[in-house]
Amino acid sequence: MTAPPPIYLDYAATTPCDPRVVDAMVPWLREHFGNPSSRSHAWGWQAQEAVEHARGQVAALIGADPREIVWTSGATESNNLAIVGAARCRAARGRHVVTVATEHQAVLDPVRALGKQGFEATVLPVQGNGLLDLDRLRDALRPDTVLASVMLVNNEIGVVQDVAAIGRLCRERGILLHVDAAQATGKVGIDWAAWPVDLMSLTAHKSYGPKGIGALVVRREPRVPVEPLLHGGGQERGLRPGTLPTHQIVGMGAAFALAGAEMAVERERIRALRDRLLRGLSAIGGLVVNGDLERRVPHNLNVAFAGVDGEALLTGCTGLALSSGSACASGSAAPSHVLRALGCSDELAHASLRITIGRFTTEAEIDAALLMLRAQAARQREPMPHHD
Ligand SMILES: *Cc1c(COP(=O)(O)O)cnc(C)c1O
């Protein structure tokens, strides 16, 4: 007998493709294989039409103009294109960029790479609740600052930064704002038309779409010049050349259309599950929630229990698929840089679990997870058996 697969509570690492998304994608793999750039026959025209339809679906979720959407391979590539591509275009004006200590590595690493190209970076700390202090940001902006990068929803602790207010501070000073919104689509409303944000990274696979497809949203008015990182066939107005993966693009479009249609109802359902989970976790005793609980998406709980080693708890709960720290950080022994930025001790950071819930999580799964966590926590708190 094989054990059932563990209960999936790691939706911030990736989400399953919604079956409706898979259904939308398959014909574009099986039958309609044309290259969207083929201009001389129906195979190409049909694929191009599908790509443009999906572009409209992605734009609609955030209130953008479809012409502002540039397809990429995911948020990592979008972040690199936005940060490196836009900063290089502005290098004549200044060579200072600003970001935040709790950003994803896919922002911190391109910022670091700019450092090797003569740029200087300020990495701002956050408050104990994980939110950026706007006064600190204001103080960090300089006459030679050309770009700031601040994420919308944090992947480890789920807190939501006020990017509209951050954008206003930047816009007044002629500084571009890039926002990594990989964890935000389908979880919080995004108002691209109203927010003073210049560049935004999106990805499909955190929102029930396929892996390997994303977009960079590049504002047209005021126009944001971006230097391409790749050079090739001129697709996406030369900003991101390469044959467009029609099936992936159709999948992202379908996923984002579902996100828009279902977000309001789904968010409340997930909030109810989160509240149930939180009540059950509180009963374990010694509960610490990392990051602000109010300014946070309901999909995320990042917690520790006093006197319980999180790694050991996770190892004991073989029936649960969740993360300690972030998916990327949990491969290494280093404590999460996000939890460290909140001021957590190494000990608390190591003891913390990230539980993320999503579209397919059921109440029964939450209850089963609570039973396992409660039993394991109790086992770990028992005094060690004594041998003489
Ligand atoms: C997952 C994630 C990324 C990376 O996205 P990919 O599409 O996997 O490259 C970047 N930023 C955040 C906040 C993420 O959660």
The ligand as an SDF file (V2000), in Angstrom:
LIG
                    3D

 15 15  0  0  0  0  0  0  0  0999 V2000
    7.4630   32.7780   -7.3020 C   0  0  0  0  0  0  0  0  0  0  0  0
    7.9220   34.1930   -7.2160 C   0  0  0  0  0  0  0  0  0  0  0  0
    8.8210   34.7230   -8.1390 C   0  0  0  0  0  0  0  0  0  0  0  0
    9.4240   33.8850   -9.2370 C   0  0  0  0  0  0  0  0  0  0  0  0
    8.4660   33.6440  -10.2290 O   0  0  0  0  0  0  0  0  0  0  0  0
    8.7340   32.5910  -11.3970 P   0  0  0  0  0  0  0  0  0  0  0  0
    7.5780   32.8100  -12.3030 O   0  0  0  0  0  0  0  0  0  0  0  0
    8.7460   31.2540  -10.7390 O   0  0  0  0  0  0  0  0  0  0  0  0
   10.0270   32.9550  -12.0260 O   0  0  0  0  0  0  0  0  0  0  0  0
    9.1810   36.0390   -8.0150 C   0  0  0  0  0  0  0  0  0  0  0  0
    8.6900   36.8060   -7.0460 N   0  0  0  0  0  0  0  0  0  0  0  0
    7.8150   36.3430   -6.1360 C   0  0  0  0  0  0  0  0  0  0  0  0
    7.2950   37.2410   -5.0820 C   0  0  0  0  0  0  0  0  0  0  0  0
    7.4140   35.0180   -6.1910 C   0  0  0  0  0  0  0  0  0  0  0  0
    6.5780   34.5480   -5.2740 O   0  0  0  0  0  0  0  0  0  0  0  0
  1  2  1  0
  2  3  1  0
  2 14  2  0
  3  4  1  0
  3 10  2  0
  4  5  1  0
  5  6  1  0
  6  7  2  0
  6  8  1  0
  6  9  1  0
 10 11  1  0
 11 12  2  0
 12 13  1  0
 12 14  1  0
 14 15  1  0
M  END
$$$$
